Amino acid sequence: MSDIECAQASRAKQSNTCNKEHWAAVWSLALGSFASVTTEFLPVGVLPEVAHTFNISDGQAGLMMTSPALFAAVAAPGVMMAAGRIDRRRVLIGLCVMLLAACLLAAFANSFALLLVSRAMVGASLGAFWSLGLAVAGRLVAPEHVHHAAGTIFGGAALAMIVGLPFGTLLAGFFSWRGAFIGAGVLASVALIAQIVVLPPMPAQSRLRLAGFADFARQREAQLSLALTLLVFITHFGAYTYLMPLLLQAGISGDTGTGVLLAYGFCALVANFAAGRYVGRKLGAAMLGNILLLAVTLAVLPSLDHARLTVLAGVMIWGIAWGALPLCLNVWHRRVPGGESEAAAALFTLATQVAIALGSVVGGVVVDHRSLAADYRYCALLGCVAAALAFRAGSRARSRELQIEKEHV
């Protein structure tokens, strides 16, 4: 065997070993996303109990969703710039430690204000985690597997909708809502151990500065992508934050409510992994179709408040529509030309978290001052606006592709 062949064989062997280690790292990040999303959306399953404990309205309790979203929006670009050239492995592990501390603080909070402080810590950890986790996914696997790696990390979030939220609701039923936050802390501990064990060193490739975010955000394609992300996430979370009150209104509570959350989460998980297979070929159609399905479902659900099986079917369709959308939106965002991957990921996370905060706040105002049905129908209308924007963005992308083809002919 020649020296060149020996070198090639050695590199191939090292690459295969590295890929195995890196896929383990991807799965540790998926576990981190599972713990983070379970903690972030845990209030959805225990919102009425927390409201009762602190003698506040459901709309006020919805601040438990708003607080982490606002801090996540700030942390997404803020932590990325503050991290400078610190090894990304250390940053990710530090964020997991913060998540664990937030869970324990929430479990033992003796006032709603202290509970909101813990939720702010969740937000700071979450925003930086999503920005960094999605950015490093491209460094952990080969370029042709990046979509699959991102889908795996998003899969942890989808799995949280199946096991995490219903499990939290179940724990709350046995041990109160405080026990649910202790359970979330256990999940954060497991994710922390996994990341310490399998995450490889990831030196910073560059130091992010404010100018890098500005350069990316100035692009028309980036602006369309961020606006679309905002609209879709507001549509979903403006309604999803108040899913439990909707189920209670339909006479669904206790174990039955947990079962509905399980059904929703299962559909979302299946849709997420299914999207990972076709998103590279039919991205525009998948995005538009699921946005329309989401809007129609939200418009219809309030009128089914006394038909339990129909409500269950509607919530499952909601899960199918939503399950594919975060991955679709993220892949669309990554296709924006130019810009650093960490800056693009941070702005994507910022948009999603601002949208979650706006959805929760506006939804709470509508629920408190109008009605639950009005909230869902306003969200459905906003979903139609998002669909129109998705159609426009798709048309621009197709025009750009045709122009490129003509230039190469």
C-alpha positions in Angstrom: 0.0 0.0 0.0 1.4 3.4 -0.9 2.0 6.2 1.5 -0.9 8.2 0.0 -3.3 5.2 0.4 -2.2 4.7 4.0 -2.8 8.4 4.8 -6.3 8.2 3.2 -7.1 5.0 5.1 -5.9 6.6 8.4 -8.1 9.7 7.7 -11.1 7.6 6.9 -10.7 5.7 10.1 -10.4 8.8 12.2 -13.4 10.3 10.4 -15.5 7.3 11.2 -14.5 7.3 14.8 -15.1 11.1 15.0 -18.6 10.8 13.5 -19.6 8.2 16.1 -18.4 10.5 18.9 -20.1 13.5 17.3 -23.4 11.7 16.8 -23.3 10.9 20.5 -22.8 14.6 21.1 -25.8 15.4 18.9 -27.9 13.1 20.9 -26.7 14.7 24.1 -27.9 18.0 22.7 -31.2 16.4 21.9 -31.4 15.4 25.5 -30.6 19.0 26.5 -33.4 20.2 24.2 -35.8 17.7 25.8 -34.9 19.0 29.3 -35.1 22.6 28.2 -38.4 22.4 26.4 -40.0 20.3 29.2 -38.9 23.0 31.7 -40.0 25.9 29.5 -43.5 24.6 28.8 -44.1 22.9 32.1 -46.4 25.8 33.1 -48.8 24.9 30.3 -49.7 21.7 32.1 -49.8 23.2 35.7 -51.0 26.7 35.0 -54.4 26.4 36.8 -52.7 24.9 39.9 -50.0 27.6 40.0 -52.7 30.3 39.6 -54.6 28.8 42.5 -51.5 28.6 44.8 -50.7 32.2 44.4 -54.3 33.4 44.0 -53.8 35.0 40.5 -55.7 34.7 37.2 -54.8 32.3 34.4 -53.8 35.3 32.3 -51.4 36.5 35.1 -50.0 32.9 35.5 -49.3 33.0 31.7 -46.3 35.3 32.7 -44.5 32.1 33.5 -44.3 31.6 29.7 -43.6 35.2 28.9 -40.7 35.6 31.4 -38.4 32.9 30.0 -39.2 33.9 26.4 -38.2 37.5 27.0 -34.9 36.5 28.7 -34.2 33.9 26.0 -34.6 36.6 23.3 -32.0 38.7 25.0 -29.7 35.8 25.8 -29.7 34.4 22.3 -27.4 37.1 20.8 -26.1 38.4 24.2 -24.6 35.2 25.4 -23.2 34.4 22.0 -21.3 37.7 22.0 -20.3 37.5 25.6 -18.9 33.9 25.1 -16.3 35.3 22.8 -13.7 32.7 22.1 -14.7 30.4 25.0 -14.9 26.7 23.9 -18.5 26.0 23.0 -18.5 22.8 25.0 -17.9 24.8 28.2 -20.6 27.2 27.3 -23.2 24.5 26.7 -22.4 22.7 30.0 -22.6 26.0 31.9 -26.1 26.6 30.4 -27.2 23.2 31.5 -26.1 24.0 35.1 -28.1 27.2 35.0 -31.2 25.2 33.8 -30.8 22.8 36.8 -30.5 25.7 39.2 -33.7 27.3 37.8 -35.7 24.1 38.2 -34.7 23.8 41.9 -35.5 27.5 42.5 -38.9 27.1 41.0 -39.7 24.0 43.0 -39.0 25.8 46.3 -40.3 29.3 45.4 -42.5 30.8 48.1 -43.8 33.6 46.0 -44.9 34.2 42.4 -42.2 36.8 42.0 -39.5 34.3 42.9 -41.0 31.8 40.6 -40.7 34.4 37.8 -37.0 34.8 38.6 -36.5 31.1 38.1 -38.4 31.4 34.8 -36.0 34.2 33.8 -33.1 31.9 34.5 -34.8 29.2 32.3 -35.1 31.7 29.5 -31.4 32.8 29.7 -30.3 29.2 29.5 -32.7 28.3 26.8 -32.1 31.1 24.5 -28.3 30.6 24.5 -28.7 26.8 24.3 -30.9 26.9 21.1 -28.6 29.5 19.4 -25.5 27.5 20.2 -26.9 24.0 19.8 -28.3 24.7 16.4 -25.1 26.4 15.3 -22.7 23.6 16.4 -24.9 20.9 14.8 -23.1 21.7 11.5 -19.7 21.1 13.2 -20.6 17.8 14.7 -21.6 15.9 11.5 -20.9 15.8 7.9 -22.5 18.6 5.7 -25.0 16.1 4.1 -26.2 15.1 7.6 -26.8 18.6 9.0 -30.6 18.5 8.4 -30.8 15.2 10.2 -28.7 16.5 13.1 -30.9 19.6 13.4 -34.0 17.3 13.2 -32.6 15.2 16.0 -32.1 18.2 18.3 -35.6 19.4 17.4 -36.8 15.9 18.1 -35.8 16.3 21.7 -38.2 19.2 21.9 -40.9 17.2 20.1 -40.4 14.3 22.5 -40.8 16.7 25.4 -44.3 17.3 24.1 -45.0 13.6 24.4 -43.3 12.6 27.6 -42.2 15.8 29.2 -45.4 17.9 29.5 -47.8 15.0 30.3 -45.2 13.6 32.8 -45.0 17.0 34.4 -48.8 17.2 34.6 -48.8 13.6 36.1 -46.2 14.6 38.7 -48.2 17.7 39.6 -51.3 15.5 40.2 -49.3 13.3 42.6 -46.9 15.8 44.3 -48.3 19.2 43.3 -46.8 21.5 40.7 -43.6 21.8 42.8 -42.9 18.1 42.2 -43.2 18.7 38.5 -40.3 21.2 38.6 -38.2 18.8 40.7 -38.8 16.2 38.0 -37.6 18.8 35.4 -34.5 19.2 37.5 -33.8 15.5 37.3 -34.0 15.7 33.6 -31.6 18.6 33.5 -29.2 16.6 35.7 -29.2 13.7 33.2 -28.6 16.0 30.3 -25.8 17.7 32.1 -24.0 14.4 32.8 -24.5 13.3 29.2 -23.0 16.5 27.8 -20.0 16.4 30.2 -19.3 12.8 29.0 -19.7 13.0 25.3 -19.4 16.6 24.1 -16.1 17.1 22.3 -14.0 20.3 22.6 -15.4 22.9 20.2 -13.1 25.9 20.0 -14.9 29.1 18.9 -14.4 29.6 15.1 -14.7 33.4 15.4 -15.8 36.1 17.8 -19.3 37.3 17.2 -19.9 41.1 17.2 -23.0 43.2 16.8 -22.0 44.0 13.2 -22.3 40.4 12.3 -25.9 40.3 13.4 -26.6 43.6 11.6 -25.0 42.3 8.3 -27.2 39.2 8.3 -30.4 41.0 9.3 -30.0 43.6 6.5 -30.6 40.9 3.9 -34.1 40.8 2.4 -34.3 37.1 2.6 -33.3 37.2 6.3 -36.0 39.7 7.0 -38.6 37.6 5.4 -37.4 34.5 7.2 -37.4 36.2 10.6 -40.9 37.8 10.0 -42.3 34.4 9.0 -40.8 32.8 12.1 -42.3 35.5 14.3 -45.8 35.1 12.8 -45.9 31.3 13.0 -44.6 31.1 16.6 -47.0 33.8 17.8 -49.9 32.0 16.1 -49.0 28.7 17.8 -48.1 29.9 21.3 -50.8 32.5 21.5 -53.1 29.5 21.5 -51.0 26.7 23.0 -50.2 28.6 26.2 -54.0 28.3 27.0 -54.5 24.7 25.8 -55.3 23.4 29.3 -58.1 26.0 29.9 -59.5 24.9 26.5 -59.5 21.3 27.5 -61.1 22.1 30.9 -63.7 24.1 29.1 -64.4 20.9 27.0 -64.7 18.9 30.2 -61.3 17.2 29.8 -59.2 17.2 33.0 -57.0 14.9 35.1 -55.8 11.7 33.4 -57.8 12.5 30.3 -56.1 15.8 29.9 -52.7 14.1 30.3 -53.8 11.6 27.6 -54.7 14.5 25.2 -51.2 16.0 25.8 -49.6 12.7 25.1 -51.6 12.3 21.8 -50.6 15.9 20.8 -46.9 15.2 21.6 -46.9 11.9 19.8 -48.3 13.5 16.6 -45.8 16.4 16.9 -42.8 13.9 17.2 -43.9 11.9 14.2 -44.3 15.0 12.1 -40.9 16.3 13.2 -39.0 13.2 12.1 -41.1 12.8 9.0 -40.2 16.4 8.1 -36.6 15.5 8.4 -37.0 13.2 5.4 -38.8 15.4 2.9 -37.8 18.9 4.1 -34.8 19.0 1.8 -36.9 18.4 -1.3 -40.3 20.0 -0.6 -39.5 22.7 1.9 -41.7 25.5 0.6 -44.8 23.3 0.1 -44.3 21.6 3.5 -44.0 25.0 5.3 -47.1 26.5 3.6 -49.2 23.4 4.0 -48.5 23.0 7.7 -49.1 26.7 8.4 -52.5 26.5 6.7 -53.4 23.4 8.6 -52.4 25.1 11.9 -54.6 28.1 11.1 -57.7 26.0 10.2 -57.3 23.8 13.3 -57.1 26.8 15.6 -60.2 28.4 13.9 -62.3 25.3 14.4 -61.2 24.1 17.9 -63.2 26.6 20.0 -66.5 25.5 18.4 -65.9 21.9 19.5 -65.8 22.6 23.3 -68.4 20.0 24.2 -67.3 17.2 21.9 -64.4 15.4 23.6 -63.5 13.1 20.8 -63.6 15.8 18.2 -61.4 18.0 20.5 -59.0 15.2 20.7 -58.9 14.8 17.0 -58.4 18.6 16.6 -55.5 18.7 19.1 -53.8 15.7 17.3 -54.1 17.5 13.9 -52.6 20.6 15.6 -49.7 18.4 16.8 -49.1 17.2 13.2 -49.2 20.7 11.8 -46.9 22.2 14.5 -44.5 19.2 14.7 -42.9 19.9 11.3 -42.9 23.7 11.4 -39.9 24.5 13.7 -37.6 22.3 11.6 -39.0 23.7 8.3 -38.5 27.3 9.5 -35.0 26.6 10.8 -33.9 24.9 7.5 -35.5 27.8 5.6 -33.6 30.3 7.8 -30.3 28.5 7.3 -30.7 28.7 3.5 -30.4 32.5 3.7 -27.2 33.2 1.9 -24.2 34.8 3.7 -23.7 35.5 7.4 -22.1 33.5 10.2 -24.0 30.3 11.3 -23.9 31.4 15.0 -25.3 34.8 14.1 -28.1 33.3 12.0 -29.0 30.8 14.7 -29.0 33.5 17.4 -31.4 35.7 15.4 -33.6 32.7 14.7 -33.8 31.9 18.4 -34.4 35.6 19.2 -37.4 35.7 16.8 -38.9 32.5 18.3 -38.6 33.6 21.9 -39.9 37.1 21.2 -42.9 35.4 19.5 -43.5 33.1 22.4 -43.5 36.1 24.8 -45.8 38.1 22.5 -48.1 35.1 22.0 -48.4 34.5 25.7 -48.9 38.1 26.7 -51.4 39.0 23.9 -53.2 35.6 24.4 -53.5 36.3 28.1 -55.0 39.8 27.5 -57.5 38.4 25.1 -58.4 35.5 27.4 -58.9 37.8 30.4 -60.8 40.6 28.6 -62.5 38.8 25.7 -62.7 35.0 25.7 -60.7 31.8 25.1 -62.5 31.3 21.8 -61.6 34.9 20.6 -57.9 34.1 21.4 -57.9 31.0 19.2 -59.6 32.7 16.4 -57.3 35.7 16.4 -54.4 33.3 16.3 -56.0 31.5 13.3 -56.3 34.8 11.5 -52.6 35.6 12.2 -51.8 32.1 10.8 -53.5 33.1 7.6 -51.2 36.1 7.4 -48.2 33.8 8.0 -49.4 31.6 5.2 -49.5 34.5 2.8 -46.0 35.5 3.8 -44.8 31.9 3.3 -46.2 31.9 -0.2 -44.5 35.2 -1.0 -41.2 33.9 0.4 -41.5 30.7 -1.6 -42.2 32.7 -4.8 -39.1 34.8 -4.2 -37.0 31.7 -3.6 -38.2 30.1 -6.8 -37.5 33.3 -8.8 -34.0 33.4 -7.4 -33.4 29.8 -8.3 -34.6 30.3 -11.9 -32.4 33.4 -12.2 -29.4 31.4 -11.0 -30.2 28.6 -13.5 -30.4 31.2 -16.4 -27.1 32.6 -15.4 -25.5 29.2 -15.6 -27.0 28.3 -19.0 
